[in-house]
């Protein structure tokens, strides 16, 4: 059953818990999609209080255990999550590391993507592509794609923050939420309708990554029975490079219907159209080596756009989600969740080239550096210098040119069908409690795709002039489709003993994966079938109610698809051991977690750097599979130090290596961040003002995977092993952000965010030497909100 938090957010709780809603307030941020939509939504009839419609403060409702309450003890401190087990669980009782990012934090940082807020959780950091796919690092593992309400999907664009109610981050494998994922899951909990009329409009302008409008309107259509909500956004954002743009439109209408105080259904539809640059950054200096801190090519400006507006990603998507929850009896509850997605996209991608491959050895030529400073003579097949000699210690970059012909224009569609069905039985006996959870999940995806060659004439990188692209008339890079199907059956048991002083839990998951691919252009097919049995076990010991010691072990199994060359790829398997200490002190106002983790993984897949050449190999080289071990320590804290002062912060150390001791692209061994916010709410001339300061740090990171294209260098002999290493590192960086909000009255609010206040010149991310993303410089953004 759905109730309201103080912010008007829908919440659901255990059937034995009753909630009074007398402290509800208007939502803090509701957003504009278009002026027409805003006018239409605002005109929906409000529900006046009548004899048939009692005031909200008198409403007492019973809720299901499958969704958390939105109770918080501060702006940044939540108390519960469902992402670990799909049932509501206190964070103090959870046997696994889970971090909750509140809606207040998302708003205070003016998030334009998930990572803007999630980076304040321990061991969540920037990975390799800032402008697409919500790509992040979790505990040293790169993760792609987005998860909304437990459903994972792929998209070119990052998830729009207008959809987010909260973010629940589960670190490490989770046999119930995502048994196929090793690193963890960033689960976006979407906004839901609630039973109070509210709404607001948001307008934002700024220097970079800004300029947009948002809408969030909620209306009660039948008091106590039916509520609807519409959220949406339009964005016309641009970054410092002229062609690095992000233009999106998204809308999510939804309704909730209460059958009774023990059953309800919510239906959501999510529509979006995204048009984003496939901007890939600029090359590093040609002379930079493994042991050198990377610097950009000196003869070009950092805002040079080598791609242009023609090089872009376009996608459209329609998501339909249904959530039914019921508690037929005091102890028994059921949840059914359905998801269907139709996604279509096309992307034009080009490579400015990287170190070429020496045809005599089949390895990269490290002296060639980035930017394709060697070209292949088509008449002889020899690699010839373009603008400088390979061994010349004085690098003449003034005449350097690069062949700019590598690329493709790819098209694909994705149709997802997902079902989750969960059953919970809770029973109290004396000072003890038993929670039994069982469920079934099935996922189906069909993914047709095809592509064309794309080319651009050679360019002079130091006197760059944008060139038009040319497209091959035939689908000569590939045409085919893939189908994946997986199902999961699980059961778990949790025993809370001795008045919650000891909590034992264990479970068993059976996963069945099937993958099929057909490469029509090469007349090849391949299949991959995997079955996995994944046990998990954990214990939580609470010597006092404010302190918890936890330990857990979980396992993971992940099929890696198929290759047109090698057939079925190896299956990735992994396991995690984790121990930690939690505390919740000062009347729950200060919550902190200290955790040690150990993750081992077999047949981990990483991109093959041998494909980052010009022209690209056809067919591409298969991924590289290697084992890896990741260990680390992380500490995080969220605190309501006073009614005015809130804090969230973290530090983490991660050690990720192959059996040969090699590091992985984009993974920093040390990360940290903190955000402090003070609100003047005690009266006086500053009442309504809040100010904040945020800082985040990332140590140096490998800019590419171990080169040359394989993990063992070609110069190795049986008696002398030469291990490949990254060819460059992104330097460490620390960024400082400021924020200030002033609430004029119950309707109007203005917020100023200044990112990178000290204008640090840094490298944000990279995929290879030729694709390094410059960091965003000093960036003020202003948001004005009208609540109605």
C-alpha positions, 0 to 999 in steps of 0.5 A: 500500500502506498503512503507519503513521506514528508516530501510527498514520496510514495512509500510502502511498509510492512503490514504490521506498520501503520503510518500517519501522514500529518507531516507531509510537505510539497515535493521539493523539485518538480519539473518541466517537460514542455510549456504545453504539458505543464499547462495541461498538468497544472489544469488537472482538478485538485481534490478539495477537502470535503466530508467524503475527502478527509484531510491527509493528516487523518489518513492511516494506511497499511503498506506492503513489505516490498517497498521501503518507507522514505523515512530519513534522519537527515537530508542524506541519511536513509534507513532502509532499502529493498535492492538487496532482497526485494523486501524492505530491510533496515540498512543496519540489518542488511548482510551486504554493503548497500548505500542509499542516495536520497532525492535531496542529495540528487537535487542539492548537487544539481545532478545531470547524470547518476554519477553526479550524486552516486560518487558520494558513495564509497567506491563509485567513480568515473570510468571511461565514457562520461557522456553515455551508457551510465558507465561507472566503476564499482569496486574496480569493475566497469559497469554499463547500462542502467537499472531502473526498479530492478530491470537492467537495460542498455541505452546510449544516453545516461538516465535522466535525473528527473526520473529518480526518487532515490538510488540504491547501490548494492556492491558486489554480486547479489544472487537475487537482484542480479546474479549475472553481475559481479561488481554490483548494481546501481539501482534507480528507484523511480518516482511513483504517484502519491495521494496529495496534489502537488507540482512544480516546474524547474528551469535551468541555465548554465555554462556547460551541461545545462539548459533545460526544463523539468516538470513533476505534477501529481494529482489525486483523481479519486481520493484514497483510490487513484492518483496520477503523476507526470514527470518529464524533461527537455534538455539542450545541453552542450559541453566545452567542445562545440560538438559535444551536445546532449539533447533529450526529451523524456516523459514518464506518466504513471498511475497508482490504484488502491484496490484496498488497504492491502493491495495496489497496482502502479503502471508506468510508461516512460518515453524518451528521444535522445540525440547525443554527440558521440564525442570521443575526446582528443589524443594525448601527447605522442611522447607520453609513455607508461611511466609518464603522467599524460598530457594532451597534444600540445599543438591543439586546444583542449576544446577541439572537436574532431568529430562534429555534429554528424558523429552522434548517437540517436535513440528512442525508447518506450518502457512500460512497467507494472507493479502489483503488490498485495498482502492477503494475510498478516504474514503473507505478501506477494509482488508481481513486476512486469517490464517491456522495453522497445528501444531503437538506436543508431550511432555513428562512431569514428576513431581518430586512430591509435598506435598502429599495428606493425605488420611484421610483429602484429603488435602496436608500435608504441613510438607512434603514440596517439593520433595515427602518426604512422600510415600504411602505404597501400601499394607496399603494405609498409607503415610510413611516418606522417610528420615525424620519424619514429625514433626522432627524439624531437617530435615535430607535431606541427605537420602531423596528420592522421588517417581519419577513416575508421568508423561505422554507422550502426543500427540496432533495436532491442526488445526486452520482456521481463517478469519478476514474481516474489513471495514473502512470508514473515512470522514472529515467534517470541523475540525472534522473527522469520522472513522467507522469500521465494521468487521467479524471474525471467528476462528475454531480449532480441537484438537485431543490428546492422552497420555500414562503413563510414569514412572521412579524408585525412586531416591535419590535426594542427590545422583542423577543418571539419570534413563531411563523412562518407557512408558505404552503400552496403551493410558490409561491416555486419548484419545479424541478430542476437537473442538472450533468455535467462531465468532465475528461481531463488529461495532465501531465509532470514532468521532474526534472533534474540531481539535482532541481536543475531541475524542469520540469512542464507539462500540458493539461486538456480540461474539458467542462461541461453544466448544465440547469435546469427551473423548473417553477413558472415553466415555464422551462428553460435549458441551459449547455454549456461546453468549455475547454482549460486548459494549465499550466506551471511550473518549480522551480529549486533552486540548493541542496537547501535552497532552491527558486525556483518559478514557475507559470501555471494557468488556470480555467474555471467555468460559472455555471449558469442563470437563470430570467430570463436563461437561461445565465449567462456562463462565468467564466474566469481565470488565475493567475501565481505566483512564490515562494521556498521554503527548508527549513533546519536539517535540514528543521526550518524550512520557509518560503514567500514567494509573489507571485500575480496572478489575473485573472478574467472574469465573476466572480459575486457575490450581488446585494444587491438581493435582501436586501430585505423582501419579497424579489423574486420571481423574484430578481435574477440575480447580478452578473457583473464582472471582477476582479483579485487580487494579493498577497504571502504568507509562511508558516513552519512550524518544529520549533525544537527537540524541544519547541518548534513554530511555525506562522505567516503574514502576507498582503497581498491587493489584490482589485478590480473594473475600477472599483476596487471591493472585495468583501464579506468580503475583508480586505487584510491577514491574519496568524496564528501558533501557538507550542507548547511540550512538556515531554518531557524529564522532571521534574515538568512532563513530559507538559505542553504549552502553546501560544498562538495569535494571528490578525489580520484587517484591516477588511473590507467588510460587504456588496457595493458598493451599491446593488445594482449596481456603478454608482450610479443618480446616474451620468451619461455625464460623471460616473461614480458607483461604488457602494461597500459601505455599511459595514466590519467593523472590524479585530480581533486574537484571542488563544487559549491552550491547555494539555494534560497527559498523565497516562499512556498512557491519560489526557489533558486539554486546556484551550483558551481562545479569545478570552482577552482577551474582544475585542468584535468582528464575526466576519462579515456578509452584509449590514447586517442580518446581522452575526455577533457574535464569540464572547466569552471561551470556555474549553473542556475536553477529556478523552481516554481512549486504549485 
